[in-house]
Amino acid sequence: MVHELRHQPAKGIYLAYELVSTLFFRLPFWAIVSIPKSLRSRRSKSWTWKREMWVRILRRGGLVTERCDQLSTFGDHLTVTKGADIKHVWVQPTPELITDEVKGWMTAARVDAASIPGYWMEKKGMDIGIGAPPKPGEKVVYSMHGGGYAYFSASPKDVTANILHGLLEHCDTVQRTFAIEYRLSKAHPDPPAHGFPAALLDALAGYVYLTNVVGFAPADIVMEGDSAGGGLALALTRYLVENAGMAGLPAPPGALLLLSPWVDLTRSDVRPGTSKYTNECTDYIGGPEHAGTEYARGALFGALGPEAALIRFVSPASVDERFPALSYKGFPRTFVVAGEAEILLTQIKVLAERMMGDMGEGEADGQVTYYESPDSMHDYLILLFHEPERTQTLKAIAKWLHE
């Protein structure tokens, strides 16, 4: 059962066992069996002994999180990370910009709009005031973090912030970023909370804050999301495109950056021959029946139940015959990143192909760029050890933003 050891003293005893057994037994064993290339998960030249070790370590860490819940948190939608270098703001909800369709889901899911925190980050050596008005033509990255809608934080101290640190380092056109602390979904055995559409409501509030409060032009906003955050960024963009013209609703962003997006929660990619099976041993987020993934799905679905997976904002890459056909006409230029060794590769390719079909590839307007990094794991831009692929990808993104 997921999170069965989240309470003390069971949590402490289990963590002590994991620490001792991993340091003195697992790590030495993994180190030895990873030496022969024939025994590694992947036998390509760039899949080194070091990378094989990291996959094993991260997979074990995922199992610990699955049993204990996340071990550290830097804040949530009710609190903020403390620190002299932390720049946060409380973002107000936007109930006047919610459609009747979404209100229906809110009622069924027992979800309300809420005030949530957001975090500003900037290039090293800069000190831009919180929410300072943009300079003419200034671009900003609006970020939604990954974590299956159930884990991690928008805090600059969280591991997912490695993406924003990397973008600030490599992208000359971006001086600062803004990340929204959307509400995390929870399910049994935790108290169920914040199922769909809570995260979409929070993402919308953050976008309206950037445009209507701070003053960024939508064309100067780069919507970015990784993993589940990629799915959320895509959902918010669809909401803005579909409801263009609504009084007070800002226009869609100028660019969309999707990093290993989780975009099929119907599990239609769980079939022989897909990356859910072929990359099961080369990624760290678990196989087709991974309990942690199933927990995250159930938490997001909440009171709406499994049918929520068929909502167009939730599973745009589904190949389930019950899923409605979607159009990407009117979407901004998009850069889609995937890792060749990641478990979500199949569904990410489906999404990219669908977007290219409507928006075109290599065209001046509405261009879709698909970037697949060889031998790379899921959401590898958060993994500082994942070089040279991490830096290569950040440079490719920087070049794309310059175009």
C-alpha positions as CSV (number, residue, x, y, z in Angstrom):
1,M,0.0,0.0,0.0
2,V,1.3,3.5,-0.9
3,H,2.4,5.7,2.1
4,E,1.7,2.9,4.6
5,L,4.8,3.9,6.5
6,R,4.2,7.6,6.6
7,H,3.8,7.8,10.4
8,Q,6.3,7.4,13.2
9,P,7.8,5.3,14.6
10,A,7.3,2.9,11.6
11,K,8.7,5.6,9.2
12,G,11.9,6.1,11.2
13,I,12.6,2.4,11.6
14,Y,12.0,1.8,7.9
15,L,14.3,4.7,6.8
16,A,17.0,3.4,9.1
17,Y,16.8,0.0,7.6
18,E,16.9,1.5,4.1
19,L,19.9,3.6,4.9
20,V,22.0,0.7,6.4
21,S,20.9,-1.9,3.8
22,T,21.6,0.4,0.9
23,L,25.0,1.6,2.1
24,F,26.4,-1.7,3.1
25,F,24.6,-4.2,0.8
26,R,22.8,-2.7,-2.2
27,L,25.4,-0.1,-3.3
28,P,28.3,-2.6,-3.3
29,F,26.2,-5.2,-5.1
30,W,25.0,-2.7,-7.7
31,A,28.5,-1.4,-8.2
32,I,29.8,-4.9,-9.0
33,V,27.0,-6.1,-11.3
34,S,27.0,-2.8,-13.2
35,I,30.6,-3.2,-14.3
36,P,29.9,-5.6,-17.3
37,K,28.1,-3.7,-20.0
38,S,26.1,-6.8,-20.8
39,L,24.4,-6.6,-17.4
40,R,23.5,-2.9,-17.6
41,S,19.9,-1.8,-18.3
42,R,21.1,-0.2,-21.6
43,R,24.2,-1.2,-23.6
44,S,24.9,1.9,-25.6
45,K,28.2,3.8,-25.2
46,S,26.8,6.7,-23.3
47,W,25.0,4.5,-20.7
48,T,27.9,4.4,-18.3
49,W,28.5,2.6,-15.1
50,K,27.7,5.9,-13.3
51,R,24.4,6.3,-15.1
52,E,23.5,2.7,-14.3
53,M,24.2,3.3,-10.6
54,W,22.1,6.5,-10.6
55,V,19.1,4.7,-12.2
56,R,19.2,2.0,-9.5
57,I,19.6,4.6,-6.7
58,L,16.8,6.7,-8.0
59,R,14.5,3.8,-8.4
60,R,15.1,2.7,-4.8
61,G,14.5,6.3,-3.7
62,G,11.2,6.2,-5.5
63,L,10.2,3.1,-3.6
64,V,11.0,4.8,-0.3
65,T,8.9,7.8,-1.3
66,E,6.1,5.4,-2.3
67,R,6.1,3.9,1.1
68,C,6.8,7.0,3.3
69,D,5.5,9.9,1.2
70,Q,8.1,12.6,0.2
71,L,10.8,12.8,2.8
72,S,11.3,16.6,2.6
73,T,9.2,19.5,1.6
74,F,10.1,23.1,1.1
75,G,6.5,24.4,1.3
76,D,3.1,23.8,0.0
77,H,0.0,25.8,-1.0
78,L,-0.5,26.9,2.6
79,T,3.1,27.7,3.6
80,V,6.2,29.1,1.9
81,T,9.9,28.3,1.9
82,K,11.9,30.5,4.3
83,G,15.2,32.2,3.4
84,A,16.7,35.5,2.7
85,D,17.0,34.8,-1.0
86,I,13.4,33.5,-1.4
87,K,11.0,35.8,-3.2
88,H,7.4,34.7,-3.0
89,V,4.0,36.3,-3.5
90,W,0.5,35.2,-2.7
91,V,-1.6,34.8,-5.8
92,Q,-5.3,35.5,-5.7
93,P,-7.9,33.2,-7.3
94,T,-9.8,34.2,-10.4
95,P,-13.4,32.8,-10.0
96,E,-14.7,35.2,-12.6
97,L,-12.6,33.6,-15.3
98,I,-13.9,30.0,-14.7
99,T,-16.2,28.5,-17.3
100,D,-19.4,26.7,-16.5
101,E,-17.9,23.4,-17.6
102,V,-15.0,23.7,-15.1
103,K,-17.4,24.9,-12.4
104,G,-19.3,21.7,-12.9
105,W,-16.2,19.7,-12.3
106,M,-15.4,21.8,-9.3
107,T,-18.8,21.0,-7.8
108,A,-18.5,17.3,-8.4
109,A,-15.0,17.2,-7.1
110,R,-15.7,19.5,-4.1
111,V,-12.9,21.8,-5.1
112,D,-12.9,25.6,-4.7
113,A,-10.6,28.4,-6.1
114,A,-8.0,29.4,-3.5
115,S,-5.1,31.7,-2.9
116,I,-1.7,30.1,-3.4
117,P,2.0,31.1,-3.3
118,G,4.2,31.6,-6.2
119,Y,8.0,32.0,-6.4
120,W,10.2,34.4,-8.4
121,M,13.7,33.5,-9.4
122,E,16.3,35.5,-11.4
123,K,19.7,35.3,-12.9
124,K,22.7,35.2,-10.6
125,G,23.8,38.6,-9.6
126,M,20.5,40.3,-10.3
127,D,18.1,41.7,-7.8
128,I,14.7,42.3,-9.4
129,G,11.9,43.4,-7.1
130,I,9.1,40.9,-6.4
131,G,6.5,41.5,-9.2
132,A,8.4,44.4,-10.7
133,P,6.9,45.6,-14.0
134,P,8.6,44.1,-17.0
135,K,10.9,46.0,-19.3
136,P,9.7,46.4,-22.9
137,G,9.9,43.1,-24.6
138,E,11.1,41.2,-21.5
139,K,10.3,37.5,-21.6
140,V,9.5,35.5,-18.5
141,V,9.2,31.7,-17.9
142,Y,6.0,30.7,-16.2
143,S,6.7,27.3,-14.6
144,M,4.6,24.4,-13.3
145,H,6.7,21.7,-11.5
146,G,6.5,17.9,-12.0
147,G,5.8,15.3,-9.4
148,G,2.7,13.4,-10.6
149,Y,0.4,16.2,-9.3
150,A,1.1,14.8,-5.8
151,Y,4.7,15.5,-5.0
152,F,7.4,18.2,-5.0
153,S,7.1,22.0,-4.7
154,A,7.5,25.2,-6.7
155,S,10.1,26.4,-4.2
156,P,13.5,27.5,-5.5
157,K,15.0,25.0,-3.1
158,D,13.2,22.0,-4.5
159,V,14.9,19.6,-7.0
160,T,12.5,20.6,-9.8
161,A,13.9,24.1,-9.6
162,N,17.1,22.8,-11.2
163,I,15.2,23.3,-14.5
164,L,14.7,27.0,-13.9
165,H,18.3,27.4,-12.7
166,G,19.4,25.8,-15.9
167,L,17.1,28.0,-18.1
168,L,18.3,31.2,-16.3
169,E,21.9,30.1,-16.8
170,H,21.7,29.3,-20.5
171,C,18.9,31.5,-21.9
172,D,20.1,35.1,-22.4
173,T,16.6,36.3,-23.3
174,V,15.1,35.2,-19.9
175,Q,16.0,37.3,-16.8
176,R,13.5,35.8,-14.4
177,T,11.0,33.0,-13.8
178,F,7.8,32.6,-11.9
179,A,6.7,29.2,-10.5
180,I,3.2,28.6,-9.1
181,E,2.7,26.4,-6.0
182,Y,-0.4,24.7,-7.2
183,R,-2.3,22.5,-4.8
184,L,-1.1,18.8,-4.7
185,S,-3.6,16.0,-5.0
186,K,-3.9,13.4,-2.3
187,A,-5.7,10.1,-2.0
188,H,-6.2,7.2,0.5
189,P,-4.5,6.5,2.8
190,D,-3.9,10.2,3.0
191,P,-6.9,12.5,3.4
192,P,-8.2,12.9,-0.1
193,A,-7.8,16.5,-1.4
194,H,-7.3,18.8,-4.4
195,G,-8.3,16.5,-7.2
196,F,-8.9,17.9,-10.7
197,P,-9.5,20.7,-11.5
198,A,-7.7,22.3,-8.5
199,A,-4.2,22.5,-10.2
200,L,-5.8,24.0,-13.4
201,L,-7.5,26.7,-11.3
202,D,-4.2,27.5,-9.6
203,A,-2.2,27.6,-12.8
204,L,-4.8,30.0,-14.3
205,A,-4.6,32.3,-11.3
206,G,-0.8,32.4,-11.7
207,Y,-1.0,33.3,-15.4
208,V,-3.5,36.1,-14.7
209,Y,-1.2,37.4,-12.0
210,L,1.6,37.6,-14.5
211,T,-0.5,39.4,-17.1
212,N,-3.0,41.5,-15.2
213,V,-1.0,42.3,-12.1
214,V,2.6,42.3,-13.0
215,G,2.0,43.5,-16.6
216,F,3.6,40.9,-18.8
217,A,2.3,40.7,-22.4
218,P,1.0,37.1,-23.1
219,A,3.3,37.1,-26.1
220,D,6.3,37.5,-23.8
221,I,5.4,34.5,-21.5
222,V,7.0,31.1,-22.0
223,M,4.7,28.5,-20.4
224,E,6.9,25.7,-19.1
225,G,6.1,22.5,-17.3
226,D,7.9,19.2,-16.6
227,S,6.3,15.8,-16.2
228,A,2.9,16.3,-14.6
229,G,3.7,20.1,-14.8
230,G,4.0,19.7,-18.6
231,G,0.5,18.2,-18.7
232,L,-0.7,21.1,-16.6
233,A,1.0,23.7,-18.8
234,L,-0.6,22.1,-21.9
235,A,-4.0,22.1,-20.1
236,L,-3.8,25.7,-19.2
237,T,-2.8,26.6,-22.7
238,R,-5.8,24.7,-24.1
239,Y,-8.1,26.5,-21.6
240,L,-6.8,29.9,-22.8
241,V,-7.1,29.0,-26.5
242,E,-10.6,27.5,-26.2
243,N,-11.9,30.5,-24.3
244,A,-10.2,33.3,-26.2
245,G,-12.4,36.3,-26.1
246,M,-13.8,35.8,-22.6
247,A,-13.9,39.1,-20.9
248,G,-10.8,39.5,-18.7
249,L,-9.1,36.3,-19.8
250,P,-5.6,36.9,-21.1
251,A,-4.5,35.6,-24.5
252,P,-2.5,32.4,-24.8
253,P,1.3,32.6,-24.1
254,G,3.8,33.3,-26.8
255,A,5.6,29.9,-26.4
256,L,5.1,26.6,-24.8
257,L,7.9,24.4,-23.4
258,L,7.0,20.8,-22.5
259,L,9.6,18.7,-20.7
260,S,8.9,15.0,-20.5
261,P,5.2,15.8,-20.2
262,W,2.8,13.3,-18.5
263,V,-0.1,13.5,-21.0
264,D,-1.9,10.2,-21.0
265,L,-3.6,9.1,-17.7
266,T,-5.9,6.7,-19.4
267,R,-3.1,4.2,-19.5
268,S,-3.7,3.6,-23.2
269,D,0.1,3.4,-23.7
270,V,0.3,0.4,-21.4
271,R,0.4,-2.2,-24.2
272,P,3.2,-4.5,-25.6
273,G,5.9,-2.7,-27.5
274,T,5.4,0.7,-26.0
275,S,8.0,2.5,-23.8
276,K,6.1,1.5,-20.7
277,Y,7.7,-1.9,-21.3
278,T,10.8,-1.3,-23.4
279,N,12.1,1.4,-21.1
280,E,10.9,-0.1,-17.8
281,C,14.5,-0.9,-16.7
282,T,16.1,2.3,-18.0
283,D,14.0,4.8,-16.2
284,Y,13.5,5.6,-12.5
285,I,9.8,6.2,-12.2
286,G,8.7,2.6,-12.3
287,G,7.0,0.2,-14.7
288,P,3.4,-0.1,-16.1
289,E,1.9,-1.2,-12.8
290,H,3.9,1.2,-10.6
291,A,2.0,1.7,-7.4
292,G,3.2,5.3,-7.0
293,T,1.9,6.2,-10.4
294,E,-1.4,4.6,-9.7
295,Y,-1.7,6.6,-6.5
296,A,-1.0,9.8,-8.4
297,R,-3.7,9.0,-11.0
298,G,-6.2,8.2,-8.3
299,A,-5.4,11.4,-6.4
300,L,-5.8,13.6,-9.4
301,F,-9.1,11.9,-10.4
302,G,-10.4,12.4,-6.9
303,A,-14.2,12.4,-6.5
304,L,-14.6,12.5,-10.3
305,G,-13.3,8.9,-10.4
306,P,-11.5,7.1,-13.3
307,E,-13.6,8.8,-15.9
308,A,-11.7,11.9,-15.2
309,A,-8.8,10.4,-17.3
310,L,-11.0,11.0,-20.4
311,I,-11.2,14.8,-19.8
312,R,-9.4,16.6,-22.6
313,F,-7.3,18.6,-20.2
314,V,-6.0,15.5,-18.5
315,S,-5.0,13.0,-21.2
316,P,-4.4,14.8,-24.5
317,A,-2.1,12.0,-25.8
318,S,-4.5,9.1,-25.1
319,V,-5.2,6.7,-27.9
320,D,-8.2,5.3,-26.1
321,E,-11.1,5.0,-28.6
322,R,-13.3,6.8,-26.1
323,F,-11.1,9.9,-26.0
324,P,-12.3,12.9,-28.1
325,A,-10.3,14.2,-31.0
326,L,-8.5,17.4,-30.1
327,S,-7.3,20.3,-32.2
328,Y,-4.1,22.3,-31.6
329,K,-5.0,25.2,-33.9
330,G,-4.2,28.5,-32.2
331,F,-1.6,27.0,-29.9
332,P,1.7,28.9,-29.5
333,R,5.0,27.7,-30.9
334,T,6.0,24.6,-28.9
335,F,9.2,22.8,-27.9
336,V,8.7,19.2,-26.7
337,V,11.5,17.4,-24.9
338,A,11.6,13.6,-24.4
339,G,14.3,11.2,-23.2
340,E,15.0,8.2,-25.4
341,A,15.2,5.9,-22.4
342,E,12.2,7.3,-20.5
343,I,9.0,5.4,-19.8
344,L,6.7,8.1,-21.1
345,L,8.4,8.2,-24.5
346,T,5.5,6.6,-26.4
347,Q,2.8,9.1,-25.2
348,I,5.1,12.1,-25.6
349,K,5.6,11.1,-29.3
350,V,1.9,10.8,-29.8
351,L,1.4,14.3,-28.4
352,A,4.2,15.8,-30.6
353,E,2.8,14.1,-33.7
354,R,-0.7,15.4,-33.0
355,M,0.5,18.9,-32.4
356,M,2.7,18.8,-35.6
357,G,-0.4,17.6,-37.6
358,D,-2.3,20.7,-36.7
359,M,0.5,23.3,-36.2
360,G,3.2,22.2,-38.6
361,E,6.8,21.4,-38.2
362,G,9.5,23.8,-39.2
363,E,7.2,26.6,-40.1
364,A,7.6,30.2,-39.2
365,D,4.3,30.4,-37.3
366,G,3.0,27.7,-35.0
367,Q,6.2,25.6,-35.3
368,V,6.4,22.4,-33.2
369,T,9.9,21.3,-32.3
370,Y,10.4,17.8,-31.0
371,Y,13.7,17.1,-29.2
372,E,14.5,13.5,-28.2
373,S,17.7,13.2,-26.1
374,P,19.6,9.9,-26.6
375,D,19.9,7.6,-23.6
376,S,18.1,10.1,-21.4
377,M,15.7,9.3,-18.5
378,H,12.4,10.9,-17.6
379,D,12.6,14.6,-16.6
380,Y,16.4,14.5,-16.9
381,L,16.8,18.3,-16.7
382,I,16.3,18.1,-13.0
383,L,19.2,15.6,-12.7
384,L,22.4,17.5,-12.4
385,F,24.5,14.4,-13.0
386,H,22.8,13.8,-16.4
387,E,25.5,15.2,-18.6
388,P,26.2,16.1,-21.3
389,E,22.5,15.6,-22.3
390,R,21.2,18.1,-19.8
391,T,23.4,21.0,-21.0
392,Q,22.9,20.1,-24.6
393,T,19.1,20.3,-24.2
394,L,19.2,23.6,-22.3
395,K,21.3,25.1,-25.1
396,A,18.9,23.8,-27.7
397,I,16.0,25.4,-25.7
398,A,18.0,28.7,-25.5
399,K,18.5,28.7,-29.3
400,W,14.8,28.0,-29.9
401,L,13.8,30.9,-27.6
402,H,16.1,33.2,-29.7
403,E,14.4,32.3,-32.9
